[in-house]
């Protein structure tokens, strides 16, 4: 697709030369002789130029007025002005409005070509950034939180409401793998700060010394090894969102410093005496119960109450297993597209295994399991032998058989040794209605040994 150029020039000879020259070099060119013609091209005909090459003074006004008028509509377009009698006020205003360059007539085509080439690189980069932001906005809507269970619908409803609210702080709670990062991105890209940055920090991933520097930044010489100034993540998130994942792992002294920064909307870099003002939306997340931690003085109560202006809880997958019906096909389609596979159907025995498992790793674990099965698939049927779910028996093969005293275990690598051990013990306990003595006798071991393995595999509910 050719780059688009709008020429605004009332001199017929110059306008013809510019239009012919840039049409020959591959530009899509539109030529307007007045500001009103340019308005009609943009507003009525929908022309969206990448570059605008304009005379400064036209018969119906100053082109700078048009630039200011269209700034919100043509957010990525670069303006280059040509004028036969430039003035200092015009040049100052042009630069203040963001004009790319300000050239005097007559201007050689060689010089103009160089300026145009540089301007189109700038405009193209700006357009890519805007397109990426718009794509993120479309990708991260409340509908991105998949599920038809009552719990999933409640989460979607609250996400939709929160994107319309200019909140300052919010806490997302839920077990690991429930989608706290996804919820944070939905809140950012669906809210008023979508054009600003979203900066993410996992508070459990860094030691205390590095965490303070990463969060607040530092000046050169603030500590050994600080050879240059570093802008902290709080400063980088100015005008956008700071997502603090696993905030329950943040040290108490850093919690006090963070609380002050949230309250005052300003902070100091390490080693600096100057305060920096910021406008940041804080989204905090934790798999731990922050309210309980605050009651036990493991988390600052004042920070907890300041962060919990709004609270969003994400349910565990075991609490809404009906959502598997939407999540599994979604992940299958994702990994089909990524790997070129053609998995289309999921057998009922596989669905039974998926529903029987409690998914301690939640949606993240489910996604990983589906990825493994799709990548190892050989045809259109979802291969259940690669599920490898701990404590869940794989679907029997077509030749499965035997009496009540036999047990079939696959030896194709689909079950780890511990999984086989767990499956054997669970099955025998079920056959003996939880009677440990009878199960131990059938397995040829002692009750003490069997009880140890029951505790090891978490099979207490079976007994």
C-alpha positions as a Markdown table, in Angstrom:
| # | Residue | x | y | z |
|---|---|---|---|---|
| 1 | Unk | 0.0 | 0.0 | 0.0 |
| 2 | Unk | 1.6 | 3.4 | -1.0 |
| 3 | Unk | 2.2 | 6.1 | 1.5 |
| 4 | Unk | -0.4 | 8.9 | 1.3 |
| 5 | Unk | 0.5 | 12.6 | 0.8 |
| 6 | Unk | -1.7 | 15.6 | 0.9 |
| 7 | Unk | -0.4 | 18.7 | -0.8 |
| 8 | Unk | -2.0 | 22.1 | 0.1 |
| 9 | Unk | -0.7 | 24.7 | -2.4 |
| 10 | Unk | -2.6 | 27.5 | -4.2 |
| 11 | Unk | 0.2 | 28.1 | -6.8 |
| 12 | Unk | -0.9 | 26.0 | -9.8 |
| 13 | Unk | 2.6 | 25.6 | -11.2 |
| 14 | Unk | 4.2 | 24.5 | -7.9 |
| 15 | Unk | 1.3 | 22.3 | -7.0 |
| 16 | Unk | 1.4 | 20.5 | -10.4 |
| 17 | Unk | 5.2 | 19.9 | -10.1 |
| 18 | Unk | 4.9 | 18.6 | -6.5 |
| 19 | Unk | 2.0 | 16.3 | -7.4 |
| 20 | Unk | 3.7 | 14.9 | -10.5 |
| 21 | Unk | 7.0 | 14.4 | -8.8 |
| 22 | Unk | 5.7 | 12.5 | -5.8 |
| 23 | Unk | 3.2 | 10.5 | -7.8 |
| 24 | Unk | 6.1 | 9.2 | -9.9 |
| 25 | Unk | 8.0 | 8.1 | -6.8 |
| 26 | Unk | 5.1 | 5.9 | -5.6 |
| 27 | Unk | 3.1 | 8.2 | -3.3 |
| 28 | Unk | -0.7 | 8.3 | -3.3 |
| 29 | Unk | -1.1 | 12.1 | -3.8 |
| 30 | Unk | -4.1 | 14.4 | -3.2 |
| 31 | Unk | -3.8 | 18.1 | -4.1 |
| 32 | Unk | -5.9 | 20.8 | -2.4 |
| 33 | Unk | -5.7 | 24.4 | -3.5 |
| 34 | Unk | -7.4 | 25.8 | -0.4 |
| 35 | Unk | -7.8 | 25.0 | 3.3 |
| 36 | Unk | -11.5 | 24.3 | 2.6 |
| 37 | Unk | -10.6 | 21.8 | -0.1 |
| 38 | Unk | -8.3 | 20.1 | 2.4 |
| 39 | Unk | -11.0 | 19.9 | 5.0 |
| 40 | Unk | -13.4 | 18.2 | 2.5 |
| 41 | Unk | -10.8 | 15.7 | 1.5 |
| 42 | Unk | -10.1 | 14.7 | 5.2 |
| 43 | Unk | -13.5 | 15.1 | 6.8 |
| 44 | Unk | -15.9 | 14.2 | 4.0 |
| 45 | Unk | -13.9 | 11.9 | 1.7 |
| 46 | Unk | -12.0 | 10.3 | 4.6 |
| 47 | Unk | -8.5 | 10.8 | 3.2 |
| 48 | Unk | -5.9 | 10.0 | 5.9 |
| 49 | Unk | -2.5 | 11.3 | 4.8 |
| 50 | Unk | 0.7 | 10.1 | 6.3 |
| 51 | Unk | 2.4 | 13.4 | 5.4 |
| 52 | Unk | 1.0 | 16.8 | 4.7 |
| 53 | Unk | 3.1 | 19.2 | 2.6 |
| 54 | Unk | 1.5 | 22.6 | 2.9 |
| 55 | Unk | 2.0 | 26.3 | 2.0 |
| 56 | Unk | 1.8 | 28.4 | 5.1 |
| 57 | Unk | -0.5 | 31.1 | 3.9 |
| 58 | Unk | -3.5 | 30.1 | 1.7 |
| 59 | Unk | -6.2 | 32.3 | 0.2 |
| 60 | Unk | -8.7 | 31.3 | 2.9 |
| 61 | Unk | -6.4 | 31.4 | 5.9 |
| 62 | Unk | -3.3 | 30.2 | 7.8 |
| 63 | Unk | -2.5 | 26.5 | 7.4 |
| 64 | Unk | -1.4 | 26.4 | 11.1 |
| 65 | Unk | -5.1 | 26.9 | 12.0 |
| 66 | Unk | -6.0 | 23.8 | 10.0 |
| 67 | Unk | -3.2 | 21.8 | 11.7 |
| 68 | Unk | -4.5 | 22.7 | 15.1 |
| 69 | Unk | -8.1 | 21.9 | 14.0 |
| 70 | Unk | -7.2 | 18.4 | 12.7 |
| 71 | Unk | -4.6 | 17.5 | 15.4 |
| 72 | Unk | -7.0 | 15.1 | 17.2 |
| 73 | Unk | -8.1 | 13.4 | 13.9 |
| 74 | Unk | -4.7 | 13.1 | 12.2 |
| 75 | Unk | -2.8 | 11.9 | 15.3 |
| 76 | Unk | 0.2 | 10.3 | 13.4 |
| 77 | Unk | 0.5 | 12.6 | 10.3 |
| 78 | Unk | 3.6 | 14.7 | 10.0 |
| 79 | Unk | 3.3 | 18.3 | 8.7 |
| 80 | Unk | 6.0 | 20.0 | 6.5 |
| 81 | Unk | 5.4 | 23.7 | 5.8 |
| 82 | Unk | 6.6 | 25.7 | 2.7 |
| 83 | Unk | 6.4 | 29.4 | 2.7 |
| 84 | Unk | 7.8 | 32.3 | 0.7 |
| 85 | Unk | 7.8 | 34.8 | 3.5 |
| 86 | Unk | 8.2 | 33.1 | 6.8 |
| 87 | Unk | 7.9 | 34.9 | 10.1 |
| 88 | Unk | 9.2 | 34.2 | 13.6 |
| 89 | Unk | 5.8 | 33.9 | 15.2 |
| 90 | Unk | 4.7 | 31.4 | 12.5 |
| 91 | Unk | 7.8 | 29.3 | 12.9 |
| 92 | Unk | 7.5 | 29.2 | 16.7 |
| 93 | Unk | 3.8 | 28.3 | 16.5 |
| 94 | Unk | 4.5 | 25.6 | 13.9 |
| 95 | Unk | 7.1 | 24.0 | 16.1 |
| 96 | Unk | 4.8 | 24.3 | 19.2 |
| 97 | Unk | 2.0 | 22.4 | 17.3 |
| 98 | Unk | 4.5 | 19.7 | 16.4 |
| 99 | Unk | 5.3 | 20.5 | 12.8 |
| 100 | Unk | 8.1 | 18.3 | 11.4 |
| 101 | Unk | 9.9 | 21.0 | 9.5 |
| 102 | Unk | 9.5 | 24.6 | 8.2 |
| 103 | Unk | 11.1 | 25.3 | 4.8 |
| 104 | Unk | 11.4 | 28.5 | 2.7 |
| 105 | Unk | 10.5 | 28.6 | -1.0 |
| 106 | Unk | 12.1 | 27.9 | -3.3 |
| 107 | Unk | 13.2 | 24.5 | -2.0 |
| 108 | Unk | 15.2 | 22.1 | -4.1 |
| 109 | Unk | 13.6 | 18.7 | -4.7 |
| 110 | Unk | 16.7 | 16.9 | -3.4 |
| 111 | Unk | 16.5 | 18.7 | -0.1 |
| 112 | Unk | 12.7 | 18.3 | 0.1 |
| 113 | Unk | 13.0 | 14.5 | -0.7 |
| 114 | Unk | 15.4 | 14.1 | 2.2 |
| 115 | Unk | 13.1 | 15.8 | 4.6 |
| 116 | Unk | 10.1 | 13.8 | 3.3 |
| 117 | Unk | 12.0 | 10.5 | 3.7 |
| 118 | Unk | 12.8 | 11.3 | 7.3 |
| 119 | Unk | 9.3 | 12.5 | 8.0 |
| 120 | Unk | 7.7 | 9.4 | 6.6 |
| 121 | Unk | 9.8 | 7.2 | 8.9 |
| 122 | Unk | 8.7 | 9.2 | 11.9 |
| 123 | Unk | 5.0 | 9.1 | 10.8 |
| 124 | Unk | 5.1 | 5.4 | 10.1 |
| 125 | Unk | 6.6 | 4.6 | 13.5 |
| 126 | Unk | 4.0 | 6.8 | 15.2 |
| 127 | Unk | 1.2 | 5.0 | 13.2 |
| 128 | Unk | 2.5 | 1.6 | 14.2 |
| 129 | Unk | 2.5 | 2.6 | 17.9 |
| 130 | Unk | -1.1 | 3.8 | 17.6 |
| 131 | Unk | -2.2 | 0.7 | 15.7 |
| 132 | Unk | -0.6 | -1.5 | 18.4 |
| 133 | Unk | -2.4 | 0.4 | 21.2 |
| 134 | Unk | -5.7 | 0.1 | 19.3 |
| 135 | Unk | -5.2 | -3.6 | 18.8 |
| 136 | Unk | -4.4 | -4.1 | 22.5 |
| 137 | Unk | -7.6 | -2.1 | 23.3 |
| 138 | Unk | -9.6 | -4.5 | 21.1 |
| 139 | Unk | -7.9 | -7.6 | 22.5 |
| 140 | Unk | -8.3 | -6.7 | 26.1 |
| 141 | Unk | -12.0 | -6.2 | 26.7 |
| 142 | Unk | -14.1 | -7.6 | 29.4 |
| 143 | Unk | -15.1 | -10.3 | 27.0 |
| 144 | Unk | -11.5 | -11.6 | 27.1 |
| 145 | Unk | -12.4 | -13.2 | 30.4 |
| 146 | Unk | -13.9 | -16.4 | 29.1 |
| 147 | Unk | -16.6 | -18.5 | 30.8 |
| 148 | Unk | -20.3 | -18.9 | 31.1 |
| 149 | Unk | -20.4 | -19.9 | 34.8 |
| 150 | Unk | -22.1 | -17.5 | 37.2 |
| 151 | Unk | -18.7 | -16.6 | 38.7 |
| 152 | Unk | -17.2 | -15.8 | 35.3 |
| 153 | Unk | -20.2 | -13.6 | 34.4 |
| 154 | Unk | -19.9 | -11.7 | 37.6 |
| 155 | Unk | -16.2 | -11.0 | 36.9 |
| 156 | Unk | -17.0 | -9.8 | 33.4 |
| 157 | Unk | -19.7 | -7.5 | 34.7 |
| 158 | Unk | -17.4 | -6.0 | 37.3 |
| 159 | Unk | -14.6 | -5.6 | 34.8 |
| 160 | Unk | -17.0 | -3.7 | 32.5 |
| 161 | Unk | -18.1 | -1.4 | 35.3 |
| 162 | Unk | -14.6 | -0.7 | 36.5 |
| 163 | Unk | -13.3 | 0.3 | 33.0 |
| 164 | Unk | -15.8 | 3.2 | 33.2 |
| 165 | Unk | -14.6 | 4.3 | 36.6 |
| 166 | Unk | -11.5 | 6.5 | 37.0 |
| 167 | Unk | -10.3 | 4.5 | 40.1 |
| 168 | Unk | -6.9 | 5.2 | 41.7 |
| 169 | Unk | -6.2 | 1.9 | 43.3 |
| 170 | Unk | -7.6 | -1.7 | 43.1 |
| 171 | Unk | -6.8 | -5.1 | 44.5 |
| 172 | Unk | -7.2 | -8.3 | 42.4 |
| 173 | Unk | -7.2 | -11.5 | 44.5 |
| 174 | Unk | -7.3 | -15.1 | 43.4 |
| 175 | Unk | -5.1 | -18.2 | 43.3 |
| 176 | Unk | -2.1 | -18.4 | 41.1 |
| 177 | Unk | -3.0 | -19.0 | 37.4 |
| 178 | Unk | -6.6 | -17.5 | 37.6 |
| 179 | Unk | -5.8 | -14.6 | 35.2 |
| 180 | Unk | -4.9 | -11.7 | 37.4 |
| 181 | Unk | -2.6 | -10.3 | 34.7 |
| 182 | Unk | -5.3 | -10.6 | 32.1 |
| 183 | Unk | -7.7 | -8.7 | 34.4 |
| 184 | Unk | -5.2 | -5.9 | 35.0 |
| 185 | Unk | -4.7 | -5.5 | 31.2 |
| 186 | Unk | -8.4 | -5.4 | 30.6 |
| 187 | Unk | -8.8 | -2.7 | 33.3 |
| 188 | Unk | -5.9 | -0.7 | 31.7 |
| 189 | Unk | -6.7 | -1.0 | 28.0 |
| 190 | Unk | -10.5 | -0.7 | 28.5 |
| 191 | Unk | -10.2 | 2.4 | 30.8 |
| 192 | Unk | -9.4 | 6.1 | 30.5 |
| 193 | Unk | -5.6 | 5.4 | 30.6 |
| 194 | Unk | -5.4 | 3.1 | 27.6 |
| 195 | Unk | -3.2 | 5.5 | 25.7 |
| 196 | Unk | -0.7 | 5.6 | 28.7 |
| 197 | Unk | 1.8 | 2.9 | 29.6 |
| 198 | Unk | 1.1 | -0.2 | 31.6 |
| 199 | Unk | 4.1 | -1.2 | 33.7 |
| 200 | Unk | 4.2 | -4.6 | 35.4 |
| 201 | Unk | 6.4 | -5.6 | 38.4 |
| 202 | Unk | 6.4 | -9.0 | 40.1 |
| 203 | Unk | 7.2 | -8.1 | 43.7 |
| 204 | Unk | 8.3 | -11.8 | 44.4 |
| 205 | Unk | 10.8 | -11.9 | 41.6 |
| 206 | Unk | 13.4 | -9.5 | 43.0 |
| 207 | Unk | 15.3 | -9.2 | 46.3 |
| 208 | Unk | 14.5 | -6.2 | 48.5 |
| 209 | Unk | 17.5 | -4.1 | 47.5 |
| 210 | Unk | 16.9 | -4.3 | 43.8 |
| 211 | Unk | 13.1 | -4.0 | 44.3 |
| 212 | Unk | 13.4 | -0.5 | 45.8 |
| 213 | Unk | 15.7 | 0.7 | 43.0 |
| 214 | Unk | 13.4 | -0.9 | 40.3 |
| 215 | Unk | 10.3 | 0.7 | 41.8 |
| 216 | Unk | 11.5 | 4.2 | 42.7 |
| 217 | Unk | 14.6 | 4.6 | 40.6 |
| 218 | Unk | 18.0 | 6.0 | 41.7 |
| 219 | Unk | 20.5 | 8.7 | 40.9 |
| 220 | Unk | 24.1 | 8.0 | 39.8 |
| 221 | Unk | 26.2 | 7.2 | 42.8 |
| 222 | Unk | 23.2 | 6.4 | 45.1 |
| 223 | Unk | 24.9 | 3.1 | 45.9 |
| 224 | Unk | 27.8 | 0.9 | 44.7 |
| 225 | Unk | 27.3 | 0.1 | 41.1 |
| 226 | Unk | 24.8 | 2.9 | 40.4 |
| 227 | Unk | 26.8 | 4.5 | 37.6 |
| 228 | Unk | 23.9 | 6.3 | 35.9 |
| 229 | Unk | 20.5 | 7.7 | 36.7 |
| 230 | Unk | 17.7 | 5.1 | 36.5 |
| 231 | Unk | 14.0 | 6.0 | 36.1 |
| 232 | Unk | 11.9 | 3.7 | 38.3 |
| 233 | Unk | 8.8 | 1.9 | 37.2 |
| 234 | Unk | 6.6 | 4.2 | 39.2 |
| 235 | Unk | 8.0 | 7.1 | 37.1 |
| 236 | Unk | 7.8 | 5.2 | 33.9 |
| 237 | Unk | 4.1 | 4.5 | 34.6 |
| 238 | Unk | 3.2 | 8.2 | 34.8 |
| 239 | Unk | -0.1 | 8.8 | 33.0 |
| 240 | Unk | -0.8 | 5.1 | 32.9 |
| 241 | Unk | -1.1 | 2.0 | 35.2 |
| 242 | Unk | 1.4 | 0.3 | 37.5 |
| 243 | Unk | 0.5 | -3.4 | 38.0 |
| 244 | Unk | 2.1 | -4.7 | 41.2 |
| 245 | Unk | 1.8 | -8.5 | 41.1 |
| 246 | Unk | 2.3 | -10.5 | 44.3 |
| 247 | Unk | 2.3 | -7.3 | 46.4 |
| 248 | Unk | 2.0 | -9.5 | 49.5 |
| 249 | Unk | 5.7 | -10.3 | 49.1 |
| 250 | Unk | 6.7 | -6.6 | 49.3 |
| 251 | Unk | 8.8 | -5.7 | 52.4 |
| 252 | Unk | 7.1 | -3.7 | 55.1 |
| 253 | Unk | 9.5 | -0.7 | 54.8 |
| 254 | Unk | 8.9 | -0.6 | 51.0 |
| 255 | Unk | 5.1 | -0.8 | 51.7 |
| 256 | Unk | 5.4 | 2.4 | 53.8 |
| 257 | Unk | 7.3 | 4.2 | 51.0 |
| 258 | Unk | 4.8 | 3.0 | 48.4 |
| 259 | Unk | 1.9 | 4.2 | 50.6 |
| 260 | Unk | 3.4 | 7.7 | 50.9 |
| 261 | Unk | 4.0 | 7.8 | 47.1 |
| 262 | Unk | 0.3 | 6.9 | 46.5 |
| 263 | Unk | -1.0 | 9.4 | 49.0 |
| 264 | Unk | 1.2 | 12.3 | 48.0 |
| 265 | Unk | 1.4 | 11.4 | 44.2 |
| 266 | Unk | 5.1 | 12.1 | 44.4 |
| 267 | Unk | 8.3 | 10.4 | 45.5 |
| 268 | Unk | 12.1 | 10.6 | 45.5 |
| 269 | Unk | 14.6 | 8.5 | 43.6 |
| 270 | Unk | 17.2 | 6.8 | 45.8 |
| 271 | Unk | 20.0 | 9.3 | 46.4 |
| 272 | Unk | 17.9 | 12.3 | 45.3 |
| 273 | Unk | 16.5 | 15.3 | 47.2 |
| 274 | Unk | 14.1 | 16.3 | 44.4 |
| 275 | Unk | 10.5 | 15.0 | 44.5 |
| 276 | Unk | 8.9 | 13.8 | 41.3 |
| 277 | Unk | 5.2 | 14.2 | 40.7 |
| 278 | Unk | 3.4 | 11.3 | 39.1 |
| 279 | Unk | -0.2 | 10.5 | 38.1 |
| 280 | Unk | -0.4 | 6.7 | 38.3 |
| 281 | Unk | -3.3 | 4.2 | 38.6 |
| 282 | Unk | -2.2 | 1.3 | 40.9 |
| 283 | Unk | -3.5 | -2.2 | 40.4 |
| 284 | Unk | -2.2 | -4.7 | 43.1 |
| 285 | Unk | -2.6 | -8.4 | 42.9 |
| 286 | Unk | -1.8 | -11.3 | 45.3 |
| 287 | Unk | -2.7 | -15.0 | 45.6 |
| 288 | Unk | -2.6 | -14.5 | 49.4 |
| 289 | Unk | -5.3 | -13.1 | 51.6 |
| 290 | Unk | -4.1 | -9.5 | 52.1 |
| 291 | Unk | -6.9 | -8.7 | 54.6 |
| 292 | Unk | -5.8 | -11.7 | 56.8 |
| 293 | Unk | -2.2 | -10.7 | 56.4 |
| 294 | Unk | -3.0 | -7.2 | 57.5 |
| 295 | Unk | -4.8 | -8.5 | 60.6 |
| 296 | Unk | -1.7 | -10.5 | 61.5 |
| 297 | Unk | 0.5 | -7.5 | 60.9 |
| 298 | Unk | 2.2 | -9.2 | 57.9 |
| 299 | Unk | 1.0 | -6.5 | 55.6 |
| 300 | Unk | 0.5 | -2.8 | 56.5 |
| 301 | Unk | -3.2 | -2.2 | 57.3 |
| 302 | Unk | -3.0 | 1.4 | 56.1 |
| 303 | Unk | -1.6 | 0.3 | 52.7 |
| 304 | Unk | -4.2 | -2.4 | 52.4 |
| 305 | Unk | -7.1 | 0.0 | 53.1 |
| 306 | Unk | -5.6 | 2.5 | 50.6 |
| 307 | Unk | -5.3 | -0.1 | 47.9 |
| 308 | Unk | -8.7 | -1.7 | 48.4 |
| 309 | Unk | -10.8 | 1.1 | 47.1 |
| 310 | Unk | -12.1 | -1.6 | 44.8 |
| 311 | Unk | -11.6 | -5.3 | 45.1 |
| 312 | Unk | -11.9 | -8.0 | 42.3 |
| 313 | Unk | -11.8 | -11.7 | 43.2 |
| 314 | Unk | -11.1 | -14.2 | 40.5 |
| 315 | Unk | -12.5 | -17.7 | 41.1 |
| 316 | Unk | -10.5 | -20.9 | 40.9 |
| 317 | Unk | -11.1 | -23.2 | 37.9 |
| 318 | Unk | -12.3 | -26.0 | 40.2 |
| 319 | Unk | -15.1 | -23.8 | 41.3 |
| 320 | Unk | -16.4 | -23.3 | 37.8 |
| 321 | Unk | -15.5 | -26.4 | 35.8 |
| 322 | Unk | -18.4 | -25.7 | 33.4 |
| 323 | Unk | -16.1 | -23.0 | 31.9 |
| 324 | Unk | -13.9 | -25.8 | 30.5 |
| 325 | Unk | -16.3 | -26.1 | 27.6 |
| 326 | Unk | -15.3 | -22.7 | 26.4 |
| 327 | Unk | -11.6 | -22.6 | 27.6 |
| 328 | Unk | -10.5 | -25.9 | 26.1 |
| 329 | Unk | -11.7 | -25.2 | 22.5 |
| 330 | Unk | -10.2 | -21.7 | 22.8 |
| 331 | Unk | -6.8 | -23.0 | 23.7 |
| 332 | Unk | -7.0 | -25.7 | 21.0 |
| 333 | Unk | -7.7 | -23.1 | 18.4 |
| 334 | Unk | -4.8 | -21.0 | 19.7 |
| 335 | Unk | -2.2 | -23.8 | 19.5 |
| 336 | Unk | -3.6 | -25.1 | 16.2 |
| 337 | Unk | -2.9 | -21.8 | 14.7 |
| 338 | Unk | 0.6 | -21.5 | 16.3 |
| 339 | Unk | 1.7 | -25.1 | 15.4 |
| 340 | Unk | -0.2 | -25.9 | 12.2 |
| 341 | Unk | -2.0 | -28.8 | 13.8 |
| 342 | Unk | -5.6 | -29.7 | 13.0 |
| 343 | Unk | -7.2 | -30.9 | 16.3 |
| 344 | Unk | -10.9 | -30.6 | 16.0 |
| 345 | Unk | -12.7 | -33.0 | 18.4 |
| 346 | Unk | -12.3 | -33.9 | 22.1 |
| 347 | Unk | -13.5 | -37.4 | 23.0 |
| 348 | Unk | -15.9 | -37.8 | 25.9 |
| 349 | Unk | -13.4 | -39.8 | 28.0 |
| 350 | Unk | -11.0 | -36.9 | 27.7 |
| 351 | Unk | -13.7 | -34.5 | 28.9 |
| 352 | Unk | -14.3 | -36.8 | 31.8 |
| 353 | Unk | -10.7 | -36.6 | 32.8 |
| 354 | Unk | -10.7 | -32.8 | 32.5 |
| 355 | Unk | -13.8 | -32.5 | 34.7 |
| 356 | Unk | -12.4 | -35.0 | 37.3 |
| 357 | Unk | -9.2 | -33.0 | 37.9 |
| 358 | Unk | -9.2 | -30.1 | 40.4 |
| 359 | Unk | -6.7 | -27.9 | 38.4 |
| 360 | Unk | -4.5 | -26.5 | 41.3 |
| 361 | Unk | -2.7 | -24.4 | 38.7 |
| 362 | Unk | -6.0 | -23.1 | 37.4 |
| 363 | Unk | -6.3 | -21.7 | 33.8 |
| 364 | Unk | -2.6 | -21.4 | 33.4 |
| 365 | Unk | -2.2 | -25.2 | 34.1 |
| 366 | Unk | -5.1 | -26.0 | 31.7 |
| 367 | Unk | -3.5 | -23.9 | 29.0 |
| 368 | Unk | -0.2 | -25.7 | 29.4 |
| 369 | Unk | -1.9 | -29.1 | 29.3 |
| 370 | Unk | -3.8 | -28.3 | 26.1 |
| 371 | Unk | -0.6 | -27.0 | 24.5 |
| 372 | Unk | 1.2 | -30.2 | 25.2 |
| 373 | Unk | -1.6 | -32.4 | 23.8 |
| 374 | Unk | -2.1 | -30.3 | 20.7 |
| 375 | Unk | 1.6 | -30.2 | 19.9 |
| 376 | Unk | 1.9 | -34.0 | 20.3 |
| 377 | Unk | -1.3 | -34.7 | 18.4 |
| 378 | Unk | -1.2 | -36.8 | 15.1 |
| 379 | Unk | -4.6 | -36.0 | 13.8 |
| 380 | Unk | -8.0 | -34.3 | 14.3 |
| 381 | Unk | -8.7 | -36.0 | 17.7 |
| 382 | Unk | -7.5 | -34.5 | 20.9 |
| 383 | Unk | -4.9 | -37.1 | 22.3 |
| 384 | Unk | -6.0 | -38.0 | 25.9 |
| 385 | Unk | -2.8 | -40.0 | 26.5 |
| 386 | Unk | -0.8 | -36.8 | 26.8 |
| 387 | Unk | -3.0 | -35.2 | 29.5 |
| 388 | Unk | -0.9 | -36.7 | 32.3 |
| 389 | Unk | -3.1 | -35.3 | 35.0 |
| 390 | Unk | -1.9 | -36.4 | 38.5 |
| 391 | Unk | -4.3 | -38.7 | 40.3 |
| 392 | Unk | -6.6 | -39.0 | 37.3 |
| 393 | Unk | -6.7 | -42.3 | 35.4 |
| 394 | Unk | -6.1 | -42.1 | 31.7 |
| 395 | Unk | -9.0 | -43.3 | 29.4 |
| 396 | Unk | -8.8 | -47.0 | 28.9 |
| 397 | Unk | -7.6 | -48.3 | 25.5 |
| 398 | Unk | -9.9 | -50.3 | 23.2 |
| 399 | Unk | -8.4 | -53.6 | 24.5 |
| 400 | Unk | -8.8 | -52.7 | 28.1 |
| 401 | Unk | -10.2 | -55.5 | 30.1 |
| 402 | Unk | -9.5 | -57.9 | 33.0 |
| 403 | Unk | -11.3 | -58.7 | 36.2 |
| 404 | Unk | -11.6 | -56.8 | 39.5 |
| 405 | Unk | -8.2 | -58.0 | 40.6 |
| 406 | Unk | -6.4 | -56.5 | 37.7 |
| 407 | Unk | -5.3 | -53.0 | 36.9 |
| 408 | Unk | -4.3 | -51.5 | 33.6 |
| 409 | Unk | -1.4 | -49.0 | 33.5 |
| 410 | Unk | -0.1 | -47.4 | 30.3 |
| 411 | Unk | 3.6 | -47.9 | 29.7 |
| 412 | Unk | 3.9 | -45.4 | 26.8 |
| 413 | Unk | 5.4 | -42.5 | 28.8 |
| 414 | Unk | 2.1 | -40.8 | 29.4 |
| 415 | Unk | 2.2 | -41.3 | 33.2 |
| 416 | Unk | 5.2 | -40.6 | 35.4 |
| 417 | Unk | 6.2 | -43.1 | 38.0 |
| 418 | Unk | 4.7 | -41.2 | 40.9 |
| 419 | Unk | 1.5 | -40.8 | 39.0 |
| 420 | Unk | 1.3 | -44.6 | 38.5 |
| 421 | Unk | 1.9 | -45.1 | 42.2 |
| 422 | Unk | -0.8 | -42.6 | 43.1 |
| 423 | Unk | -3.2 | -44.1 | 40.7 |
| 424 | Unk | -2.7 | -47.6 | 41.9 |
| 425 | Unk | -3.2 | -46.6 | 45.6 |
| 426 | Unk | -6.2 | -44.5 | 44.8 |
| 427 | Unk | -7.8 | -47.3 | 42.8 |
| 428 | Unk | -7.2 | -50.0 | 45.4 |
| 429 | Unk | -8.5 | -47.8 | 48.2 |
| 430 | Unk | -11.7 | -47.1 | 46.2 |
| 431 | Unk | -12.1 | -50.9 | 45.7 |
| 432 | Unk | -11.8 | -51.5 | 49.4 |
| 433 | Unk | -14.1 | -48.5 | 50.3 |
| 434 | Unk | -11.2 | -46.7 | 52.0 |
| 435 | Unk | -10.2 | -49.6 | 54.2 |
| 436 | Unk | -6.5 | -49.1 | 54.7 |
| 437 | Unk | -5.9 | -52.5 | 56.2 |
| 438 | Unk | -7.6 | -54.3 | 53.3 |
| 439 | Unk | -5.8 | -52.1 | 50.7 |
| 440 | Unk | -2.4 | -52.7 | 52.4 |
| 441 | Unk | -3.0 | -56.4 | 52.3 |
| 442 | Unk | -3.9 | -56.3 | 48.6 |
| 443 | Unk | -0.9 | -54.3 | 47.8 |
| 444 | Unk | 1.4 | -56.5 | 49.9 |
| 445 | Unk | 2.6 | -53.7 | 52.2 |
| 446 | Unk | 2.1 | -52.4 | 55.7 |
| 447 | Unk | -0.6 | -50.0 | 56.9 |
| 448 | Unk | 2.2 | -47.5 | 58.0 |
| 449 | Unk | 3.8 | -47.5 | 54.6 |
| 450 | Unk | 0.4 | -47.1 | 52.9 |
| 451 | Unk | -0.6 | -44.3 | 55.2 |
| 452 | Unk | 2.6 | -42.5 | 54.4 |
| 453 | Unk | 1.9 | -42.7 | 50.7 |
| 454 | Unk | -1.7 | -41.6 | 51.3 |
| 455 | Unk | -0.4 | -38.4 | 53.0 |
| 456 | Unk | 2.3 | -38.0 | 50.3 |
| 457 | Unk | -0.3 | -38.0 | 47.4 |
| 458 | Unk | -3.0 | -36.1 | 49.3 |
| 459 | Unk | -5.4 | -39.1 | 49.2 |
| 460 | Unk | -6.9 | -38.4 | 52.6 |
| 461 | Unk | -10.4 | -37.9 | 51.1 |
| 462 | Unk | -10.3 | -41.4 | 49.7 |
| 463 | Unk | -10.0 | -43.0 | 53.2 |
